[in-house]
Amino acid sequence: MVQQMRATMANDWWLRNPARTSSSILAAPPFWCWLLIAVIVNIAGAQEQLLPGTWEVLMNNAGIASMHSAVTRFGTVVLLDRTDIGASQIALPEGRCRIDPAEKALKRDCSAHSVVFDPASNSVRPLMILTDTWCSSAQFLPDGTLLHTGGDFDGYRKIRRFVPCPAEDGADCDWEELSHTQLSAGRWYATNQILPDGRIIIIGGRRQFTTEFYPANPAQSPMDLPFLREVLDEQMDNLYPFVHLLPDGNLFIFANTDAVLYDYMSGKVVRTYPRIDGNPRNYPSGGSSAMLALTAANDYSKAEVLICGGAQFGAFMEEKVDMAGSGSCGRIIATDLEPMWAMEDMPFPRVMGDMVMLPTGDVLIINGAQSGSQGYELASNPCLYPLLYQPDQDAGLRFMTLTPAVTPRMYHSTANLLPDGRVLVAGSNPHYSYNFSGEFPTELKLEAFSPEYLRPELANLRPHLTTTPERIAYGAQFQVSFSVTLPVTGIVEANLASAPFSTHSFSQGQRLLKLAVSAAEPLFSLSFMSSADGALPYTLTATAPPTPLVAPPSFYMLFLVNQGVPSVATWVQLVSS
Ligand SMILES: *[C@@H]1O[C@H](CO)[C@@H](O)[C@H](O)[C@H]1NC(C)=O
């Protein structure tokens, strides 16, 4: 028994300190022992270099710590923090200031609490937010406008819009607060999801067991959702519910350890799912969730939901900063008639991980800590290793450990897929205010993680889009032209990725669609090919998703994927006709 415990502890120690070694478990080690350790560390160091993926710093100081982020249809990224914690490190333009006598921290605040980042120039432009966006929620409307709701204090019932613009010199698109309308209830820690009819549903929030729509439907707003109250426990665990729009038009809503299928038209729960094994998964317990790619291969009839990690119950309530997080994942076919959770273990426990659907359909699990829970000063032991989850592999072969980050990204950090296939990682602020001292300082740095598919050695396989439509109608076939250095045979995938709103370890509205495609047809002859030194031109025909249930009307990133290597995406707007 004791031996078993020791083995577990040693194992645990290794897990929690993957990049280090220590002599603390050996009493007075002799010299040869140090030598051995040095050799092992060297080998481990060398192996670490060989893990897939690379990191790069994009900006050392973005001016704000990103708590929320979303990629616009121009490829720029809106980052948001909160307004009530004092000055950020970036000034508002033209000497503008927010003057609010009711504000606690700064009654006259001339700093920005939102910026728009341009990955093409690695620069930010300050934006002006008027009310508090702390723990707010958002979603893009069908026309590409970011519709942003709630927050705390004066922002509790606010609705804001950001109409994005191309990142040009002199671009001045900015936040706008709606004055003619507001939320029917205050929403702090809610989840938003775009619906097939182009409306947005706003679900839950702290002490709100209801849903509502934007634009509001006075007859229906707000609608009770008792499920959100039923799953509440002594430490909440029902905030930022995981919401996935299934291809049958209902919403899969997961909170704490439970899930229901919700018919938002009637406001009724139409189905209850089995309970997931293990710890609570939602805020403040910091698990994450993604819906796996929907695919034309099964007529978009099957939707699988993945939920990973989180904190042990009690870690938040008892402020157990060092309590090991959860390494378990559950996967369920939400569209099955008798669905069951299939459980798997990750190689690391992870609290506050972010899940990013890559263009290939693999899931990147990135950011977070190995111990503690969500909240200020409540986590320790950053989980620096991203993981690749490969859903099409057999159980046991799905996880791949990737090149570790240097920068801890814990509470209040974000991750978003960029159109060039990289993943933007921003934020991390485990403190109430900006605080640059201590073990986990407020992080203003922006970084990108490049998955293995961006390795230069694979450039010969990378498709380059030459002609794509700007708008595609539901069910319509469309041509995509591209070029690639090495000849392709057969299937080059055409996949649509939504632009979700990333906050608190969940990407609201994240969706990946694998379209029906024809085989790629060469646009060159063999004789041309033998003399060509440049890229080879091809075309393929893809079919847009059949209905708005499968893919709500919105702007999507269209990626071609050749042997696992994605193109740079172009934005297409999915429209009714
Ligand atoms: C900043 O963080 C450090 C370490 O967590 C803490 O000791 C200190 O009190 C904080 N400072 C402020 C002003 O909150």
The ligand as an SDF file (V2000), in Angstrom:
LIG
                    3D

 14 14  0  0  0  0  0  0  0  0999 V2000
    0.8750   41.3180   -6.9670 C   0  0  0  0  0  0  0  0  0  0  0  0
    1.0840   39.9280   -6.8930 O   0  0  0  0  0  0  0  0  0  0  0  0
    1.9220   39.5330   -5.8510 C   0  0  0  0  0  0  0  0  0  0  0  0
    2.1820   38.0420   -6.0180 C   0  0  0  0  0  0  0  0  0  0  0  0
    1.0110   37.3060   -6.2160 O   0  0  0  0  0  0  0  0  0  0  0  0
    1.2800   39.8730   -4.5200 C   0  0  0  0  0  0  0  0  0  0  0  0
    2.1170   39.4970   -3.4600 O   0  0  0  0  0  0  0  0  0  0  0  0
    1.0150   41.3770   -4.4720 C   0  0  0  0  0  0  0  0  0  0  0  0
    0.3050   41.7070   -3.3130 O   0  0  0  0  0  0  0  0  0  0  0  0
    0.2330   41.8250   -5.6940 C   0  0  0  0  0  0  0  0  0  0  0  0
    0.1670   43.2550   -5.7330 N   0  0  0  0  0  0  0  0  0  0  0  0
   -0.9790   43.9250   -5.8110 C   0  0  0  0  0  0  0  0  0  0  0  0
   -0.8650   45.4170   -5.8610 C   0  0  0  0  0  0  0  0  0  0  0  0
   -2.0530   43.3760   -5.8520 O   0  0  0  0  0  0  0  0  0  0  0  0
  1  2  1  0
  1 10  1  0
  2  3  1  0
  3  4  1  0
  3  6  1  0
  4  5  1  0
  6  7  1  0
  6  8  1  0
  8  9  1  0
  8 10  1  0
 10 11  1  0
 11 12  1  0
 12 13  1  0
 12 14  2  0
M  END
$$$$
